[in-house]
Amino acid sequence: MSQVSLLTKECKAVNYVSGPLIFVQYVKGVSFGEIARIILPNGDERTGQVLDISKDLAVLQVFEGTSGIDNEDTRVRFTGQPPMIDVSIDMLGRIFNGVGKTRDGGPEVIQEVSLDINGMPINPYARDKPADFIQTGMSAIDALNTLVRGQKLPIFSGAGLPANKLAAQIARQAKVLGEEENFAVVFVAMGITYKEASFFMSDFEKTGALERVVFFMNLADDPTIERIATPRCALTVAEYLAFTHNLQVLVILTDMTNYCEALREISTAREEVPGRRGYPGYMYTDLASIYERAGRIKGKKGSITQLPILTMPDDDITHPVPDLTGYITEGQIVLSRDLYRRGADPPIDVLPCLSRLMNLGIGPGKTREDHRNVADQLYASYAYGRDLRRLVAIVGEEALTEMDKKYLKFADEFEKKFITQGEENRNLEQTMEIGWDLMSMLPEEELKRIKVEYIRKYHPAYRKR
């Protein structure tokens, strides 16, 4: 007797189990990516997804884990449907698990529509270029590495650095100027601990930011395979909010390194040939399928901006995860362990940071006319001051000229007053004012990257006259 019913596509031939995967024999008419229902001997039901098909053998990943699954009485029913998530505007202000099930004890969300979590591919011709300034309230980002609506700008962190604190602060402060009421945040936490989850929830609830946040939370002890689906579920919700309800959506993904570790674990279970450091060879393509879901569409008011956060193992920026992320995204924000030890909060090292789309979101009508000049001057002056620190370590401060000492003092004050801001939420005007006050420490003739008319208009020495 055949073990497969073509009418129900139900199969009883579970061959064997390997980690979060089950291997099912005698399958026909099954598609890649299809969702299956796994019925355990005790009647419990779990959800799986087809990862691979070979002749009459299918490999399924089980979202709730494989404990209790045997190869005698477990049944698998294939649905013929891709992985879906129920979405609604009412998801704002709610907390969900990695696959969109409520986690805050509240009622289930009444769906407006059910969507494929893999999203719909955007015609490249229909894409609009990223534009418009997003104010994060963080001076080191807003002034020197501006986030632009529709951009994907990752934050590279190290173990123990306060990336989560920075992420929470940006989530509650970020806004598009003039469109505050149409701004929403989709916050995606992958592989976090209970302590980190408690921090995020209490921070959002205490500050009132939760009202405009859709919070997807995948904990460290949740099934690994759920972590693979979490960013895709969240981005599907973001796309719905942006392109159906015309919201400006900021998606914060933390921690992408945990996501890649899950990808490596699944790849090992599938016995695939490993690539660099054991990660699968298709990790670049997989990451691109997440990052490229940011952007704007012509004719649509909404947009999706991404801030992926990842931890660099051993602070190694050449590690495969930050390396591949850097190729796909449009710049990076780098947190520095040295600045963290020196007390900077947040410890953003502006020198290796970059926002490739900054010029599209700044200038007259968007931020301020002097924005580009001020950013260039602050960067150059701070870079020179940092170089002088290394020189002082070799030859001593006595060998410096009076001008060198001013640059050295500028670098110290820049870290204390401009980069360090703690919980303060600075608007762009405050950030630019601090920048001009710092530059007034240097002689006017040293401000070579700023137009004379801007010096006459904004320099503190002229404002006091």
C-alpha positions as CSV (number, residue, x, y, z in Angstrom):
1,M,0.0,0.0,0.0
2,S,1.3,3.4,-0.9
3,Q,2.2,5.6,2.1
4,V,1.3,8.8,0.3
5,S,-2.2,10.0,-0.3
6,L,-2.2,12.4,-3.3
7,L,-5.5,14.0,-2.2
8,T,-4.3,15.1,1.2
9,K,-0.5,15.0,0.5
10,E,-0.2,13.2,3.9
11,C,2.8,11.0,4.5
12,K,3.7,8.7,7.4
13,A,7.3,7.9,6.3
14,V,9.5,10.0,8.5
15,N,12.9,8.6,7.7
16,Y,15.1,10.1,10.4
17,V,15.5,13.3,12.5
18,S,18.6,15.5,12.6
19,G,18.6,18.5,14.9
20,P,15.8,20.8,13.8
21,L,15.3,18.8,10.6
22,I,13.2,15.8,9.7
23,F,13.7,13.7,6.5
24,V,10.5,12.4,4.9
25,Q,10.3,9.7,2.3
26,Y,7.8,8.9,-0.5
27,V,6.7,12.5,-1.2
28,K,5.2,13.6,-4.4
29,G,3.8,16.9,-5.6
30,V,5.7,18.8,-2.9
31,S,7.2,22.3,-3.6
32,F,10.3,24.0,-2.2
33,G,9.4,26.3,0.7
34,E,6.0,24.7,1.2
35,I,4.6,24.6,4.8
36,A,3.7,21.3,6.3
37,R,1.8,20.2,9.4
38,I,3.6,17.6,11.6
39,I,1.1,15.6,13.7
40,L,2.9,13.8,16.6
41,P,1.7,10.5,18.1
42,N,0.1,12.3,21.1
43,G,-1.9,14.5,18.7
44,D,0.2,17.7,19.1
45,E,0.7,19.6,15.8
46,R,3.8,21.5,14.7
47,T,4.8,23.5,11.7
48,G,7.5,22.7,9.3
49,Q,8.9,24.1,6.0
50,V,10.4,22.2,3.1
51,L,14.0,23.1,2.7
52,D,15.1,20.6,0.1
53,I,13.6,18.0,-2.3
54,S,15.5,15.1,-3.8
55,K,13.5,12.5,-5.8
56,D,11.0,11.1,-3.3
57,L,12.8,12.6,-0.2
58,A,12.0,15.9,1.4
59,V,13.9,17.8,4.1
60,L,11.7,19.8,6.5
61,Q,12.8,22.3,9.2
62,V,10.5,22.2,12.2
63,F,9.8,25.6,13.8
64,E,8.9,24.3,17.3
65,G,11.7,21.8,17.6
66,T,11.9,18.0,16.9
67,S,11.6,16.6,20.4
68,G,8.9,13.9,20.5
69,I,9.0,13.2,16.8
70,D,9.5,9.5,15.9
71,N,9.7,7.6,12.6
72,E,6.8,5.3,13.5
73,D,3.6,7.2,14.2
74,T,4.4,10.8,13.2
75,R,2.4,12.0,10.3
76,V,3.3,14.9,7.9
77,R,0.6,16.8,6.0
78,F,1.8,19.1,3.2
79,T,-0.4,22.2,2.8
80,G,0.7,23.5,-0.6
81,Q,1.1,27.0,0.9
82,P,4.3,29.1,1.4
83,P,5.0,30.4,5.0
84,M,2.4,33.1,5.8
85,I,1.9,35.7,8.5
86,D,-1.3,37.5,9.4
87,V,-0.8,41.3,9.4
88,S,-2.8,44.3,10.6
89,I,-2.2,47.9,11.5
90,D,-3.3,46.9,15.0
91,M,0.1,45.1,15.4
92,L,1.6,48.5,16.4
93,G,2.2,48.5,20.2
94,R,2.3,44.7,20.5
95,I,4.9,42.1,21.2
96,F,5.2,38.9,19.1
97,N,7.4,35.8,19.0
98,G,9.6,35.1,16.0
99,V,6.8,33.9,13.8
100,G,4.2,36.5,14.6
101,K,2.3,34.9,17.5
102,T,1.4,37.3,20.3
103,R,3.8,37.2,23.3
104,D,2.5,40.0,25.5
105,G,-0.5,38.2,26.9
106,G,-3.0,40.3,24.9
107,P,-5.6,39.1,22.5
108,E,-4.8,37.7,19.1
109,V,-4.5,40.4,16.4
110,I,-7.5,40.4,13.9
111,Q,-5.8,40.0,10.6
112,E,-6.4,42.4,7.7
113,V,-4.6,40.1,5.3
114,S,-2.3,37.1,5.3
115,L,1.0,37.5,3.4
116,D,3.9,35.4,2.3
117,I,6.9,36.1,4.6
118,N,9.3,36.0,1.7
119,G,7.8,39.2,0.4
120,M,7.1,40.3,-3.2
121,P,10.1,41.2,-5.3
122,I,10.3,44.9,-6.2
123,N,10.8,45.7,-9.9
124,P,14.1,47.6,-9.9
125,Y,12.6,50.2,-12.2
126,A,9.9,50.9,-9.6
127,R,12.4,51.6,-6.9
128,D,12.9,55.3,-5.9
129,K,16.2,56.5,-4.6
130,P,16.6,56.9,-0.9
131,A,16.1,60.5,0.2
132,D,15.0,62.7,3.2
133,F,16.8,63.0,6.6
134,I,15.8,60.7,9.4
135,Q,16.7,62.2,12.8
136,T,17.9,59.6,15.3
137,G,18.7,62.1,18.0
138,M,22.3,60.8,18.1
139,S,24.8,63.6,17.1
140,A,27.5,61.2,15.8
141,I,24.9,59.7,13.3
142,D,22.8,62.8,12.5
143,A,25.7,65.1,11.7
144,L,28.5,62.9,10.4
145,N,26.8,59.6,9.2
146,T,23.3,60.7,8.3
147,L,20.6,58.1,8.1
148,V,18.4,58.6,5.0
149,R,14.9,57.4,4.4
150,G,15.0,54.1,2.5
151,Q,18.6,53.4,3.4
152,K,20.1,50.3,5.0
153,L,22.8,51.3,7.5
154,P,24.3,48.6,9.8
155,I,25.8,49.1,13.2
156,F,28.9,47.1,13.8
157,S,29.4,46.3,17.5
158,G,31.7,44.1,19.7
159,A,30.8,41.7,22.5
160,G,29.9,43.7,25.6
161,L,29.5,47.0,23.8
162,P,26.2,48.8,24.4
163,A,24.7,48.2,21.0
164,N,21.3,47.2,22.5
165,K,21.1,50.4,24.5
166,L,21.9,52.4,21.3
167,A,19.2,50.4,19.4
168,A,16.6,51.1,22.0
169,Q,17.5,54.8,22.1
170,I,17.2,55.1,18.3
171,A,13.9,53.2,18.3
172,R,12.3,55.7,20.7
173,Q,13.9,58.9,19.3
174,A,13.9,58.4,15.5
175,K,11.6,60.4,13.3
176,V,11.3,61.9,9.9
177,L,11.1,65.6,10.3
178,G,7.6,66.9,9.5
179,E,6.1,63.4,9.4
180,E,6.4,62.3,13.1
181,E,2.8,61.0,13.2
182,N,3.4,58.7,10.2
183,F,6.6,57.1,11.7
184,A,6.7,53.5,13.0
185,V,9.4,51.1,14.2
186,V,9.6,47.4,13.6
187,F,12.0,46.1,16.3
188,V,13.4,42.6,15.6
189,A,15.4,40.9,18.4
190,M,16.9,37.5,17.4
191,G,18.6,35.1,19.8
192,I,18.5,37.5,22.8
193,T,18.6,36.5,26.5
194,Y,15.7,37.0,29.0
195,K,17.7,39.9,30.5
196,E,18.0,41.7,27.2
197,A,14.3,41.0,26.4
198,S,13.4,42.5,29.8
199,F,15.5,45.6,29.1
200,F,13.9,46.2,25.7
201,M,10.3,45.7,27.0
202,S,10.8,47.9,30.1
203,D,12.5,50.6,28.1
204,F,9.7,50.8,25.4
205,E,6.9,50.7,28.0
206,K,8.6,53.2,30.3
207,T,9.2,55.8,27.6
208,G,5.9,55.2,25.7
209,A,7.7,54.2,22.6
210,L,5.9,50.9,22.4
211,E,2.8,52.6,21.0
212,R,4.5,53.0,17.6
213,V,6.7,49.8,17.8
214,V,5.9,46.3,16.5
215,F,8.3,44.1,18.6
216,F,9.3,40.7,17.3
217,M,11.2,38.8,20.0
218,N,13.0,35.5,19.4
219,L,14.8,34.4,22.6
220,A,18.0,32.4,22.8
221,D,16.2,29.3,24.0
222,D,13.6,29.5,21.2
223,P,14.0,27.0,18.3
224,T,16.9,27.9,16.1
225,I,14.8,27.5,13.0
226,E,12.4,30.2,14.2
227,R,15.3,32.6,14.1
228,I,15.6,32.1,10.3
229,A,11.9,33.2,9.8
230,T,11.9,36.1,12.3
231,P,13.5,38.9,10.1
232,R,11.3,37.8,7.2
233,C,8.1,37.9,9.2
234,A,9.1,41.3,10.6
235,L,9.9,42.7,7.2
236,T,6.6,41.5,5.8
237,V,4.8,43.5,8.5
238,A,7.1,46.5,7.7
239,E,6.2,46.3,4.0
240,Y,2.5,46.2,4.8
241,L,2.7,49.2,7.1
242,A,4.9,51.1,4.6
243,F,3.2,50.4,1.3
244,T,-0.4,49.8,2.4
245,H,-0.7,52.3,5.3
246,N,1.9,54.8,4.0
247,L,4.0,54.8,7.2
248,Q,7.7,55.7,7.3
249,V,9.0,52.4,8.9
250,L,12.4,52.0,10.6
251,V,13.4,48.3,10.9
252,I,16.0,47.5,13.6
253,L,17.4,44.0,13.3
254,T,19.5,42.8,16.3
255,D,21.6,40.7,16.3
256,M,22.3,39.6,12.7
257,T,25.3,37.5,14.0
258,N,22.8,35.3,15.9
259,Y,20.8,34.9,12.7
260,C,23.9,33.9,10.8
261,E,24.8,31.4,13.5
262,A,21.4,29.8,13.1
263,L,21.9,29.7,9.4
264,R,25.2,27.9,10.0
265,E,23.6,25.4,12.4
266,I,20.9,24.5,9.9
267,S,23.4,24.2,7.1
268,T,25.5,21.8,9.2
269,A,22.4,19.7,10.0
270,R,21.7,19.5,6.3
271,E,25.3,18.3,5.8
272,E,26.1,21.0,3.3
273,V,29.6,21.8,2.2
274,P,30.8,24.7,4.5
275,G,32.2,28.0,3.3
276,R,34.3,30.6,5.2
277,R,34.5,29.7,9.0
278,G,31.8,27.1,8.5
279,Y,29.1,29.4,7.3
280,P,27.1,28.3,4.2
281,G,28.3,29.4,0.8
282,Y,25.0,31.0,0.1
283,M,25.1,33.3,3.2
284,Y,25.7,36.4,1.0
285,T,22.5,35.7,-1.0
286,D,20.6,34.9,2.1
287,L,21.6,38.2,3.8
288,A,20.8,40.1,0.6
289,S,17.3,38.7,0.6
290,I,16.8,40.4,3.9
291,Y,18.7,43.7,3.5
292,E,17.3,44.4,0.0
293,R,13.8,44.6,1.4
294,A,14.6,48.2,2.4
295,G,13.8,51.1,0.2
296,R,11.2,53.3,-1.4
297,I,8.8,52.6,-4.3
298,K,7.8,55.2,-6.8
299,G,4.2,56.4,-6.3
300,K,4.1,55.2,-2.7
301,K,4.4,57.6,0.3
302,G,5.8,55.0,2.7
303,S,9.3,53.7,3.0
304,I,11.4,51.1,4.8
305,T,14.7,52.0,6.4
306,Q,16.9,49.3,8.0
307,L,19.4,49.5,10.9
308,P,20.8,46.0,11.2
309,I,23.0,45.5,14.3
310,L,25.6,42.8,14.4
311,T,28.3,41.7,16.8
312,M,31.8,41.3,15.3
313,P,33.4,38.1,16.8
314,D,36.7,39.1,18.4
315,D,36.0,42.7,17.1
316,D,37.1,41.5,13.7
317,I,35.5,43.6,11.0
318,T,36.8,41.1,8.3
319,H,34.7,38.3,9.8
320,P,32.2,36.9,7.2
321,V,29.1,38.4,8.8
322,P,30.2,42.1,8.9
323,D,32.2,41.6,5.7
324,L,29.3,40.4,3.7
325,T,26.9,42.9,5.4
326,G,29.2,45.7,4.3
327,Y,29.1,44.7,0.7
328,I,25.3,44.7,0.6
329,T,24.5,47.7,2.7
330,E,25.2,51.4,2.3
331,G,27.8,52.2,4.9
332,Q,28.3,51.3,8.6
333,I,28.3,52.7,12.1
334,V,31.2,51.3,14.2
335,L,31.3,51.1,17.9
336,S,34.7,51.4,19.5
337,R,36.0,49.4,22.5
338,D,38.6,52.0,23.1
339,L,36.0,54.9,23.3
340,Y,33.9,52.7,25.5
341,R,36.8,52.3,28.0
342,R,37.3,56.1,27.8
343,G,33.6,56.6,28.9
344,A,32.1,57.6,25.6
345,D,28.3,57.0,25.5
346,P,27.5,55.9,22.9
347,P,31.0,54.8,21.9
348,I,30.6,55.5,18.1
349,D,34.0,55.8,16.4
350,V,33.2,58.3,13.6
351,L,36.4,57.7,11.7
352,P,35.7,54.2,10.2
353,C,31.9,55.1,10.0
354,L,30.4,55.9,6.7
355,S,26.9,56.7,5.2
356,R,27.2,56.4,1.5
357,L,23.8,58.0,0.9
358,M,24.3,60.9,3.3
359,N,24.4,63.6,0.6
360,L,20.9,62.5,-0.6
361,G,19.4,63.5,2.7
362,I,21.1,66.7,3.8
363,G,21.5,70.2,2.6
364,P,19.0,73.2,2.1
365,G,15.4,72.2,2.5
366,K,16.3,68.9,4.2
367,T,18.6,69.7,7.1
368,R,20.8,72.8,6.9
369,E,22.9,74.5,4.3
370,D,26.1,74.2,6.3
371,H,25.6,70.5,7.1
372,R,28.0,69.0,4.6
373,N,30.8,71.6,5.4
374,V,30.4,71.2,9.2
375,A,30.6,67.4,8.8
376,D,33.7,67.5,6.7
377,Q,35.4,70.0,9.1
378,L,34.6,68.1,12.2
379,Y,35.8,64.8,10.7
380,A,39.1,66.3,9.5
381,S,39.8,68.1,12.7
382,Y,39.1,65.0,14.9
383,A,41.1,62.8,12.6
384,Y,44.1,65.1,12.9
385,G,43.7,65.2,16.7
386,R,43.6,61.4,16.9
387,D,46.8,61.2,14.8
388,L,48.5,63.7,17.3
389,R,47.6,61.4,20.2
390,R,49.7,58.6,18.6
391,L,52.5,61.1,18.0
392,V,52.4,62.2,21.7
393,A,52.8,58.6,22.8
394,I,56.1,58.5,20.9
395,V,57.7,61.9,21.3
396,G,55.8,63.5,24.1
397,E,53.5,66.6,24.2
398,E,56.5,69.0,24.5
399,A,57.3,68.3,20.8
400,L,53.9,69.7,19.7
401,T,53.3,73.2,18.4
402,E,50.7,75.4,20.0
403,M,48.3,74.7,17.1
404,D,48.9,70.9,17.5
405,K,47.9,71.3,21.2
406,K,44.6,73.0,20.2
407,Y,43.8,70.1,17.9
408,L,44.7,67.6,20.6
409,K,42.3,69.4,23.0
410,F,39.7,69.5,20.2
411,A,39.8,65.7,19.9
412,D,39.2,65.3,23.6
413,E,36.3,67.8,23.8
414,F,34.8,66.3,20.6
415,E,34.6,62.9,22.4
416,K,33.2,64.4,25.6
417,K,30.7,66.8,24.2
418,F,29.7,65.7,20.7
419,I,30.0,61.9,20.7
420,T,29.0,61.4,24.4
421,Q,25.4,62.3,25.0
422,G,24.0,59.5,27.2
423,E,20.1,59.4,27.2
424,E,19.9,63.0,25.8
425,N,17.7,63.3,22.6
426,R,19.3,66.0,20.5
427,N,17.6,67.6,17.5
428,L,19.7,68.6,14.5
429,E,19.9,72.2,15.6
430,Q,21.4,71.3,18.9
431,T,23.9,68.9,17.3
432,M,25.0,71.6,14.8
433,E,25.3,74.2,17.6
434,I,27.6,71.9,19.6
435,G,29.7,71.3,16.4
436,W,30.1,75.0,15.8
437,D,31.1,75.6,19.5
438,L,33.8,72.9,19.2
439,M,35.1,74.4,16.0
440,S,35.4,77.8,17.7
441,M,38.3,76.2,19.7
442,L,40.3,76.4,16.5
443,P,41.5,79.6,14.7
444,E,39.1,80.7,12.0
445,E,41.8,80.2,9.3
446,E,41.9,76.5,10.2
447,L,38.3,76.0,9.2
448,K,39.3,75.4,5.6
449,R,36.4,73.1,4.7
450,I,33.7,75.6,5.5
451,K,32.5,78.4,3.2
452,V,33.2,81.9,4.5
453,E,29.5,82.9,4.4
454,Y,28.7,80.0,6.7
455,I,31.4,81.0,9.1
456,R,30.0,84.6,9.1
457,K,26.5,83.2,9.7
458,Y,27.0,80.4,12.2
459,H,30.3,80.8,14.0
460,P,29.8,81.7,17.7
461,A,32.3,84.6,17.4
462,Y,30.0,86.3,14.8
463,R,26.7,85.3,16.5
464,K,27.8,87.3,19.7
465,R,28.4,90.5,17.7
